[in-house]
Amino acid sequence: MSYSLYLCRFAGGEPTPMDETAIRDVLDPVTLGGTAAAGSPEFRELEAGDGGTADVHGDARGLTFHRFSPGRVLDLVAELARRTGAVVIPGDGPAIMTDEAHRRHLPEGFRAEAIVVPPPALTGQAISLAISPQPEPRRRPVLPQFPYHPNPVATGSVTASDEPCACCGQERGWVYTGPVHAADAPDTGICPYCIAFGTAAERYDACFADTVEGDVPQGVVMEILERTPGFTAWQSPNWLTHCGDGAAFLGPAGTKELRAYPDAVDHLRRQCAEWTWPPGRVEDFLGSLDKDGGPTAYLFRCRVCETHLAYADFT
């Protein structure tokens, strides 16, 4: 391969010497021309048992493998990493370490993307897979515009899929994952285009939200129920409205997410007051909201005045 591979052990973000005995045990038998009885050469030409070769520069503080080939040479790199606790650093790719505890010792630039491959699994093949160029991600078509659900991928209501749509039969690159309210509609597999165009609603007599709260024009109600991706809630989803229009759904939220939306928290607090809960219980409830667990809040934004709204439910 034309690029380089680095092997280094770190402590506190700085290189620290590897076990020289381990280096000699692994590399001396495959070093062309042999090595001296003492010391360690700063340059080696390797030829592994399968004929694979590599040039190696460095010493116990770090080894660089140039022009290496797949196969046994990479097995030697893996063996060194396992025996010395060193980190494998591809020229272009995430660092490979054998233990999560090593992450805090890495230089800061390597920490976030470093991957852990446990010693039994760290082989030459594992390194090869990690450093091989990855295929370009598929470019998926642009989603239809949903005024009342502006980012259904971020909210989890639409996800990437290569399966054909259960409604139109075409492979659209995306699939709806939220609720479908209909007697004979498929539970999954409808593409967002069939929702946007009203095809699924017409074919199955379906809607994708349960109720629309508030006094808004009938056209708004139908747009939300029949041509907007819904969302999954603990109870039947309820679509909020404000300023005479449907609000835009922004996603599920917990206490942490709602810190950025004090107006939505105030809206929730007023709702809880209507439940005649004592003030202490209201604040406990608001502090227990969990995006991924329960109870969960559902965050909206008014399309007219941009006030944030929310309601919460639980099992």
C-alpha positions, 0 to 999 in steps of 0.5 A: 500500500502506498501510504504509511501506518504508525505504531506508537504507545502514549501516556498523557498525550505524549509518546512513551517507549514500547517494549523493545523485547517485544519489537525484536521478538516480532520483527527480527525473524522477518527482517531481511539481512538479520539484525545485530545481537544487541540494539534495534535498527532504526530501519528494517526491510521486512519480508513476511512468511506470505511474501508480503513486504514493508519498510519500517523506520523508527524505534521503541518510541514509534514505528512507521510502516511504509509500502506495506502489503496486506496479509502477514505484514499487517498481522505483525503490526497487530501482534505488536499492538497487542503485546505493547499496548501501542496504538495503530494510527493509519495515515488517513483514518481513526486510530485503533486501540486495544482498550478504551482506557487508552483513549485518555492517553491519546493526543487530543486530536485522536481521541474523539474518532479512535476506535477500540478493537479488543486484543483477540479481534485485533488482527491484520484483517481487522486493520485492513478493514479499518484502513481500506477506503470506504465506499461513498455514501449513497446520495439520497433524493431531497425530501418533500417539504413538510411545513408542519414537520420541517425535519422528519429525519431529525425527529426520527419519523423518516429514516433512510431505506433502500426498500421499495415503498409499500404504497407506490412500489418505488424505491425512494431512498426514505421510509416513514417510521411513524404511526399510520391510523387506518384499518388496512394500511401497512404499519411500515414501509410507506415513503414520505413522498406518498404522504406528501402527495396525499397518495397514501391517505387516499389509498388507505383512507389513512391519517398520520396524526391522531388529533389536531388541537385548537381552532384552525382552518379545515385545510390546515387540519387535513394537511397535518392529518393526511399529508404530514409525517406524524410522530410516535408518542407514549399516548395518541399523538396530539398536534399543537396549534398557535396563532390560528395555524398548526405548529411545526413539530420539532421532535421529542424532548426531555428536561435537558433539551427543553433548557433552550426553550423556556417558553415551551417549559412555561407552556408545559407548566401552565398545562400541569396547573390545569391538572390541579397538581400541587406546585412541587409535583409540577416541578418534579414532573418537569424535571423528570422529562426524558427524550428517550424514556418517559415521561416525554415532552413533544416540542413545537414552534408556532409558524406565525410568532415562533413561540415554542410550545410543548405537551407531555405524556407518559405510559 
